Amino acid sequence: MSSDAHTKLAKLRRDYEAAKAQIQALGYVIPGTLQKRQYRCGKPNCRCATQNILHGPYYQWTRKVSGKTVNLNLNEQSAPKVKEWIKNRQRLRKLCRRLEYTSLALLQIVTRMEKT
């Protein structure tokens, strides 16, 4: 086995362990999107019509459950947590792809080394 192959294997193993550590450090993970909404109620004498001050903000977490869209209205204190947890899911998916890529690269190097 060449020293170049050893160097690549060592780097791949370090990358793999680093990704695992980042996954372990993630907090809660949830799917979906968070929306912040503000509304006009439609009443002609309301402040939203007369002063252009909209109602809200209202926060809504949307996700799919068994193929159906499900919404949950959130209070203002919960919204930042949900936003963070959604971002954590995105990070988790990216890190999982990194683990797969690293594993595949490692397998290719090991397979080439076994042939020689």
C-alpha positions as CSV (number, residue, x, y, z in Angstrom):
1,M,0.0,0.0,0.0
2,S,1.4,3.4,-1.0
3,S,1.9,6.2,1.5
4,D,-0.5,8.3,-0.6
5,A,-3.2,5.7,0.0
6,H,-2.4,5.7,3.7
7,T,-2.6,9.5,3.8
8,K,-6.0,9.5,2.0
9,L,-7.4,6.8,4.3
10,A,-6.3,8.7,7.4
11,K,-7.9,11.9,6.1
12,L,-11.1,10.1,5.2
13,R,-11.2,8.5,8.7
14,R,-10.7,11.9,10.3
15,D,-13.4,13.5,8.1
16,Y,-15.8,10.6,9.0
17,E,-15.1,11.0,12.8
18,A,-15.5,14.8,12.5
19,A,-18.9,14.4,10.8
20,K,-20.0,11.9,13.5
21,A,-19.0,14.4,16.3
22,Q,-21.0,17.2,14.6
23,I,-24.0,14.9,14.4
24,Q,-23.7,14.1,18.1
25,A,-23.5,17.8,18.9
26,L,-26.8,18.6,17.1
27,G,-29.8,19.4,19.2
28,Y,-33.4,18.5,18.4
29,V,-34.3,17.7,14.8
30,I,-37.7,18.2,13.1
31,P,-38.8,18.4,9.5
32,G,-40.9,21.1,8.0
33,T,-40.9,24.9,7.5
34,L,-41.6,27.8,9.8
35,Q,-43.7,30.7,8.5
36,K,-44.2,34.1,10.0
37,R,-47.5,35.6,8.9
38,Q,-49.2,39.0,9.3
39,Y,-52.8,39.6,8.2
40,R,-55.4,42.1,7.4
41,C,-58.7,41.1,8.9
42,G,-60.9,42.9,6.3
43,K,-62.9,45.1,8.8
44,P,-63.0,48.6,7.3
45,N,-62.5,50.4,10.6
46,C,-59.7,48.2,12.0
47,R,-56.2,49.5,12.4
48,C,-55.0,47.1,9.7
49,A,-57.2,49.0,7.2
50,T,-56.9,52.5,8.6
51,Q,-53.3,52.6,9.8
52,N,-51.8,49.8,7.8
53,I,-50.8,48.0,11.0
54,L,-51.2,44.3,10.3
55,H,-52.3,41.7,12.8
56,G,-49.7,39.3,14.1
57,P,-47.0,38.2,13.7
58,Y,-48.4,34.6,13.8
59,Y,-46.0,31.7,13.5
60,Q,-46.9,28.5,11.9
61,W,-44.9,25.2,11.6
62,T,-45.8,23.2,8.5
63,R,-44.8,19.6,7.8
64,K,-46.0,16.4,6.0
65,V,-47.5,13.6,8.0
66,S,-48.5,10.5,6.1
67,G,-48.6,12.5,2.9
68,K,-50.8,15.2,4.3
69,T,-49.8,18.8,5.2
70,V,-50.1,19.5,8.9
71,N,-49.8,22.9,10.5
72,L,-49.2,23.9,14.1
73,N,-49.7,27.5,15.3
74,L,-46.8,28.5,17.6
75,N,-46.4,31.2,20.1
76,E,-43.6,33.8,19.7
77,Q,-41.4,32.0,22.3
78,S,-41.5,28.7,20.5
79,A,-40.8,30.0,17.0
80,P,-37.0,30.4,17.4
81,K,-36.7,26.9,18.9
82,V,-38.6,25.4,16.0
83,K,-36.5,27.3,13.5
84,E,-33.3,26.0,15.1
85,W,-34.6,22.4,15.1
86,I,-35.5,22.7,11.4
87,K,-32.0,24.0,10.7
88,N,-30.6,21.1,12.7
89,R,-32.5,18.6,10.5
90,Q,-30.9,20.3,7.4
91,R,-27.5,20.0,9.0
92,L,-28.1,16.4,9.9
93,R,-29.1,15.5,6.3
94,K,-26.0,17.3,5.0
95,L,-23.7,15.5,7.5
96,C,-25.3,12.1,6.6
97,R,-24.5,12.7,2.9
98,R,-21.0,13.5,4.0
99,L,-20.7,10.2,5.9
100,E,-22.0,8.4,2.9
101,Y,-19.5,10.1,0.5
102,T,-16.6,9.5,2.9
103,S,-17.6,5.8,3.3
104,L,-17.8,5.4,-0.4
105,A,-14.4,7.0,-1.0
106,L,-12.9,4.9,1.7
107,L,-14.4,1.7,0.2
108,Q,-13.0,2.6,-3.2
109,I,-9.5,3.1,-1.8
110,V,-9.6,-0.1,0.2
111,T,-10.9,-2.0,-2.8
112,R,-8.1,-0.7,-5.0
113,M,-5.5,-1.6,-2.4
114,E,-6.8,-5.2,-2.2
115,K,-6.5,-5.6,-5.9
116,T,-2.8,-4.7,-5.9
